[in-house]
């Protein structure tokens, strides 16, 4: 079927398969920052922003994204790092990096809703984003660093 | 120490960090598909133990889009091991690429390569297999029972300890006379622990792409921890000349040991060789659970003999390890249960280690962070707490009085090595006492221990344990590094070492930058490519910082010497008087020359040559990092639920080359260890089928399942390591099980002996304690 959508600010029209998930379609179209860690909605590495809200792209059909605005990490400004990206680097929140694009998008979603979350609120919002490397310590540190920065969490 | 250094000791941002936070296509499966790419799907055994009478692949082969079907009839029949270890591997040769017998649910039966993954999967369902179903062996007890079915009844296996008795590997080490010492000890403490099957769960499953390059050479891009072992094993298994294979490891999404196995590269390679087409194989999450590798479940009995004042007379450790259907890492993991634990308490003259690794028809054990030590420490460190309890001393003080120290040795180092005799060593550095003191202060040990603070049905307790691991495998591991200088004063660092997400490329770059006196961004690191980087055994056994780091330091020192020679020519001054730093070589009179000038001169000016060096390092010892682990738990006496409310890990890794990366290794290992202690478990039905083959049913820790984890880096200086460093990636995972068990005893008086410590298990233990006199 044909769908029209906006990916990272660019309007696209694409043919997608009837059983094709949004994850599969995005990866096929070259948005490979969207990871396939389990294909069951358990790991969170496939999260993208759909109309501004973090969703598991493996749990919806590509056809359901018709008319939607989709943001992947490729959609963040290329010229300089987003404050969340920079904070992940500075705190050491990145180890293997496989979970990181989805983790950053989900944190950005949180900060757009709540610019001053507590550490517990950050942890609760990121509970669907699994990481096996870090124990989450420095990833939570990174989001807190952005919240506490002079510009605050308004970056989301 | 770090104050005097410009790059080492600083939390430099990791070199691959920018690409990772930007989501650049750096993982195996992110590469654009090659034209004509074949996708591979696996047909797995539905039976735990069966012989393949007949296999019919004609329907699969005739499906449009199928390029090739592989099974035992058209693949090499030589025995090998999938363990990515040095040569000759200490694991038995008990596997075939495809066998006529399947030995666990998930074992390989056939694979299909097709134009799309959908076609490949459909084709596997068209393969018809006639199985003769055999009685399965589904536990350690069934494996060692008299008359048990023989799992490896083949006649061509090599180096299996006792096929008839299902024993894959056997290890014994003795110091003194344990039996006599135990018999003469007024106090004897005995503990038997049981640990469960767990899986590594790297978020990126195993992934491989293969193709023939323009010269017809086979290129393998793999999420492997051991690229050079992959090349060697593929060459031998598939009869391809080694120089016709190139293995590249791009960024990989975690390994934790499970990618120290050659699990899928052989399939992609053979498909490409047979068809001439590129091939890709990515494990599904389900395959990662059922067909990949696991942590060996173990039953361990530790006996401590002591005097009434707590003086230790004897330690014995008896281990039964379940290696599953194949013996990969069976012997060496078994050995490490003792070799990485028993030297910790060296003020004892009688030590005995006895271990068997037995086959079962369950998933295959492999290398997993901790590598046997995790299981061993559960038994040893809870036995120590029981002993301290019996003799009425603070377990913290008992440990301070009994742990090994710098300048000391243990006879276990020689008696028990990697599946063979080990190597004598004197501990070069040890800040364990300080780790214990600082961790105790931070957790509030003296105020909380024994206080049993109550809040409703919750009762609090604190527990601790201490640990050592190693830094590489002495006289076995080898790492090498090449550094060449460029005409802008930058350097290429080429290492065979494998960064599996730990940040080792960055750590090795920092070592080179420090020696060469340049910022980290002047070091261009290329790693893990068998064509372009020098040999390294790979990322396992906590080897990279220490072993690969020393190779880098030696190469950098040699390059620095070459640079000083050129500077001495230019400045017309004796080399010994020159100082290097901040990108310049400076003479005592203040005259100086920049590295850029030196680089340009050596390429285009006088006495032209390439400044470069390649150095190798083989460690003569394996200096242990040390860890003192503390946690506070709240046990709900009504439900049996344990909440870990605080966790402190004080660790001695020598110099922390990059403190953020070092602490991150410990944080991640502790988090994984808390899951291992409390909720991670692979469960099987009565036929040996997995009931936990997805992340919904096999639970790993989320942000909501973990306490605050504080890592205290207690610096020491290891004179044998690069810039004083030791390795740190594994040790943390050993700690949570015993620390939590000891904290639960402090809170409730019960001793937990079986992992995971689920609410049901804890509640049953509490009930039993309530009803016993």
Interface residues (C-beta under 8 A of the other chain):
Chain A: X30 X32 X33 X34 X35 X36 X37 X38 X39 X40 X42 X43 X45 X72 X73 X74 X76 X78 X81 X85 X88 X89 X90 X91 X92 X94 X95 X96 X97 X98 X99 X100 X101 X104 X122 X123 X124 X126 X127 X128 X129 X130 X131 X132 X133 X134 X135 X136 X137 X138 X140
Chain B: X11 X13 X14 X16 X17 X18 X19 X20 X21 X22 X23 X24 X25 X26 X27 X29 X30 X32 X200 X201 X202 X203 X204 X205 X251 X252 X253 X254 X256 X282 X284 X285 X500 X501 X502 X503 X660 X661 X663 X664 X667 X668 X669 X670 X671 X672 X694 X695 X696 X700 X701 X702 X703 X704 X706 X708 X709 X711
